[in-house]
Amino acid sequence: MAQSKNEFGAGKGSFRQAQAWLHTWCGLWFSWLLYAVFLTGTLAVFEEPITHWMTPEHHAHEQAEALSAGSAQEVESSLSQRLQWGMAYMKRQHPGAGMWELWPADVQGGGDLRVYWFDANGQYAAVQLDPKSGNAVDAADAPKVRQTEGGHHFVDFHYQLHAGQVGLWIVGIAALAMFVALVSGVITHRRIFKDFFTFRSSKGQRSWLDMHNAVAVLTLPFQFMIAYTGIAISCSTFMPAGIAAYYGSSAEALKSFQVALNEPGKPQRSGQPMPVPDLEPLVLRGQELIGQPVRAVVIDYPGDAAARVGVYGWNAADDLNKRLSSTSGMAMFSAATGELQQLRLPGDVSGGAASLTQSVIGGLHMATYGGFPLKWVYFVCGLAGSAMMATGAILFMVKRRSKHQGEFGASTSTVYRMIEAVNVAAIVGLGIACVGFLWANRLLPIELSQRSRWELVAFFALWILALLHALLRSPPIAWRDQMTALAVLCLLLPVLNFLTTGDHLVAYLLEGDWESAGVELFAIVVGVAAVAALAWMRRPKAVRKKMPREVSKDLSAVVDADAAKQGSLS
C-alpha cells in the first residue's frame, strides 16, 4: 500500500514506509482480537468484585460471618474440631484416595469446612461439610445459589478465549503480533512523542491519529510489559522442546514435569500401611513456622507409611501488597515421624531463581501485589490500551473510506465494507456482550441446569448478533444503534439488579459494599460515556458543514439516515 512521503518521512520503498505497511496491516488484522483480549483482561483486574456482584446470595452469608467472628481461643478450638470432622469424613468415605485435602476454615477461623480428593478417574472432587456437625451438606438442603462463572469469565476469555489450548495459542500469536505492531508503530511515527502533547479536535483523520498516538505513548511501557509477561507465563506451552527433551512428550511425562515443578521431593508409596496421625499438632506447628493461619492441609498417600502432611497458610492482603511473589507459606512434615521435610516461607518459591522469576512475572501480569492502587493503575492503562486499538481500527477506515487504492481489485469496496462492520461489532458489540453477560446473570433462573454455560451463551450470542447487525445496517446507523443499546443496557443495569434481587446502589454505599457498588458505578459511567458518544454522532448537519472536509467522511459525521442509506449500503 502506497503512503505519502510526508506521512512517514520517507520515499517509496524506504525502511520507514515498510514499517508503516507492517504496522497498518498487522495492527488491523489483530486489533479486533487484541481489543477483546485487552478489554476483558482489564475487566479481569477486578475479577473478585465482579464475582461478588454476580453472587448476591452470598452477601448475607458473608455479613453474618463477619459479625460472628470468635475470639482466638474459640478459633483454636473450632480448628481442632473441624480437622477431626474432616478426617473422620475422609476415612469413612474415601479411604483409598491418593490425596486428602482439608480446608478447615477461612483466614478468621470460621467460614465453610470443605474437603477435596482425587476420585477413581483422577478428577478433583469436593464436598462441603457442616462445621457444626461434620456431616456432608446435602445440595438439596443448601440455600439456592446461582451458578455462575462470575468475573473468572473475563480472566478465562482474555487468555484462552474459552477454547483451551487452541485459544491459548491464538492469543499467544496475537500477543506476538502486538509486539510487531508496537515496534513498527514507534518506528513509523517519528514524531510520536511530540504528537503526544498535541491534540487537534475537529480535524477528522488528524484527530483520530492524535488520539491514537496519545493513548499509545501514554501506555507504551505497560503494553510492552503486559504482552511480554503474558507470553512468558505460558512459555512452557509455546516452547515445549526443553521439557519434551528431558521428560518426553506423553501426557504422563508432562504430569511428571508438573510434579517435579510444583512438588519437589514428593516420595513414592512404600506399600506399608500406617494410619494418618492426629493433624492438630502438625497444623499448629506449621502455623508457627510459616507465621500464617492454616488455609489447607494436604495429606499425600493417606494410610501409607510414606505419607506426608503439608500445611499451607492464608496470605494476608497487606502482606501480598509488599511481596513480589504471591506464594503462601508451606510446611511439609513426614506423617510417620513428624519430621519437617520442607519449609517455604511466604513469598518464597521452590525451584530456585528460575521459578522465582516466573512467579514474579506472573504476579506482574496479574497484579497480585500492590493492592487496589496498582489494580487501578492496571485498569486505567488497560482501558487506554483498549482505546489505542479501537482508535487504530477506526483510523484505518477513516483514511480509506474514500481514498483506497483498489488493493483488493473489484472486491475492494466489499472488503472495506466488511472491515467497517467488524469494527462496529468488535468495539461496541463487545461492550454489549460484556454488560449482557451481567444481565444474563440476573435474568436466568437460579435453578437452571448448567446455568454458568448459559451465561456464556448469552455473551457470545449477543456478540454474534452485533456482528450480524453491523453487516446488515449501514456503518453510521450501526454505530448509532449499537451505541444506543450499550447505553441502555449499562444505565438500566442497577434497575435490573433492584427488580431481581432487591439490592440497589444506595444500599451498597450505605453498607460499605464497595465491590458491588463499584460494578454498578462503572456500568453507569460507561452508559453516560455512550450517551455522550451518541450526542457527538448526532450533531446537526449545520455544525458538520463548518468542519473540514475530512470530518464529513468520518464515522460520526455521516449519521443522517438519508446519506447513510445512499452511501454505505452498496
NORQUIKA-V825425 format. One record per helix or strand of 3 or more residues. SS is the DSSP state (h for helix, s for strand). FROM is the first residue (numbers start at 1). LEN is the number of residues. If there is no record, write none. Layout:
BEGIN
SS/FROM/LEN
SS/FROM/LEN
END
This chain:
BEGIN
h/5/4
h/15/30
h/47/8
h/57/11
h/72/22
s/99/5
s/113/6
s/124/6
h/152/9
h/164/25
h/192/5
h/205/14
h/220/14
h/235/4
h/241/7
h/251/12
h/279/12
s/294/7
s/308/6
h/317/6
s/330/5
s/340/5
h/352/15
h/371/30
h/409/35
h/451/22
h/475/17
h/493/9
h/505/7
h/514/24
h/541/5
h/551/3
h/561/8
END
